[in-house]
């Protein structure tokens, strides 16, 4: 007979795999949405810059700059809210 380990397993028997939790929580869905939005902002900004380089039409560069500017403002607002949330949790 083999050596009995914790949780009734015998030494040398395979370890059962850990099960992943089912579904995403509300915080994870929000984070996933923010990541997708961030990736889209980067892709649109790069596409605008590439289109400007190919066509020399300044409207593509202007559009890319506006997308980047408003995404940066949105990111600063989100980070500011996160900092305020941490500050209120300390009090």
Residue pairs with C-beta under 8 A, 6 or more apart in sequence:
2 10
2 11
2 12
2 13
3 10
3 11
4 10
4 11
5 11
9 15
24 32
34 78
37 71
38 71
38 75
41 67
41 68
41 71
44 64
44 67
45 64
45 67
45 68
45 71
46 64
47 64
48 60
48 61
48 63
48 64
48 65
48 67
49 60
49 61
49 64
51 57
51 60
52 58
52 60
52 61
52 64
